[in-house]
Amino acid sequence: MRISTYFRAGLEYNLFPYQEVARRRLTIRYQVGPKFNRYFDKTVYFKTEELLWEHSLAANYRQVFQWGTFNLGTYQANYLHRWAL
């Protein structure tokens, strides 16, 4: 891939109160937006560039301890044009 550029709008929600953000957080984030890809060679669909719409859902947990920081998260993304893939 020669270049990949994207712009996403999203919503993020923290399940813990704002006062605890420096110590711990559990966030859920949803984003949607266009993604432009330009390739060095033609793809199997004979494209050298394409504009795709993508959406994603992420969940992250972060806890700060005296001895360090614990992070755990998951991320899932999908293109909106072909659900069968």
Secondary structure as a PSIPRED ss2 file (coil, helix, strand):
# PSIPRED VFORMAT (PSIPRED V4.0)

   1 M C   1.000  0.000  0.000
   2 R C   1.000  0.000  0.000
   3 I E   0.000  0.000  1.000
   4 S E   0.000  0.000  1.000
   5 T E   0.000  0.000  1.000
   6 Y E   0.000  0.000  1.000
   7 F C   1.000  0.000  0.000
   8 R C   1.000  0.000  0.000
   9 A E   0.000  0.000  1.000
  10 G E   0.000  0.000  1.000
  11 L E   0.000  0.000  1.000
  12 E E   0.000  0.000  1.000
  13 Y E   0.000  0.000  1.000
  14 N E   0.000  0.000  1.000
  15 L C   1.000  0.000  0.000
  16 F C   1.000  0.000  0.000
  17 P C   1.000  0.000  0.000
  18 Y H   0.000  1.000  0.000
  19 Q H   0.000  1.000  0.000
  20 E H   0.000  1.000  0.000
  21 V C   1.000  0.000  0.000
  22 A C   1.000  0.000  0.000
  23 R C   1.000  0.000  0.000
  24 R E   0.000  0.000  1.000
  25 R E   0.000  0.000  1.000
  26 L E   0.000  0.000  1.000
  27 T E   0.000  0.000  1.000
  28 I E   0.000  0.000  1.000
  29 R E   0.000  0.000  1.000
  30 Y E   0.000  0.000  1.000
  31 Q E   0.000  0.000  1.000
  32 V E   0.000  0.000  1.000
  33 G E   0.000  0.000  1.000
  34 P E   0.000  0.000  1.000
  35 K E   0.000  0.000  1.000
  36 F E   0.000  0.000  1.000
  37 N E   0.000  0.000  1.000
  38 R E   0.000  0.000  1.000
  39 Y C   1.000  0.000  0.000
  40 F C   1.000  0.000  0.000
  41 D C   1.000  0.000  0.000
  42 K C   1.000  0.000  0.000
  43 T C   1.000  0.000  0.000
  44 V C   1.000  0.000  0.000
  45 Y C   1.000  0.000  0.000
  46 F C   1.000  0.000  0.000
  47 K C   1.000  0.000  0.000
  48 T C   1.000  0.000  0.000
  49 E E   0.000  0.000  1.000
  50 E E   0.000  0.000  1.000
  51 L E   0.000  0.000  1.000
  52 L E   0.000  0.000  1.000
  53 W E   0.000  0.000  1.000
  54 E E   0.000  0.000  1.000
  55 H E   0.000  0.000  1.000
  56 S E   0.000  0.000  1.000
  57 L E   0.000  0.000  1.000
  58 A E   0.000  0.000  1.000
  59 A E   0.000  0.000  1.000
  60 N E   0.000  0.000  1.000
  61 Y E   0.000  0.000  1.000
  62 R E   0.000  0.000  1.000
  63 Q E   0.000  0.000  1.000
  64 V E   0.000  0.000  1.000
  65 F C   1.000  0.000  0.000
  66 Q C   1.000  0.000  0.000
  67 W C   1.000  0.000  0.000
  68 G C   1.000  0.000  0.000
  69 T E   0.000  0.000  1.000
  70 F E   0.000  0.000  1.000
  71 N E   0.000  0.000  1.000
  72 L E   0.000  0.000  1.000
  73 G E   0.000  0.000  1.000
  74 T E   0.000  0.000  1.000
  75 Y E   0.000  0.000  1.000
  76 Q E   0.000  0.000  1.000
  77 A E   0.000  0.000  1.000
  78 N E   0.000  0.000  1.000
  79 Y E   0.000  0.000  1.000
  80 L C   1.000  0.000  0.000
  81 H C   1.000  0.000  0.000
  82 R C   1.000  0.000  0.000
  83 W C   1.000  0.000  0.000
  84 A C   1.000  0.000  0.000
  85 L C   1.000  0.000  0.000
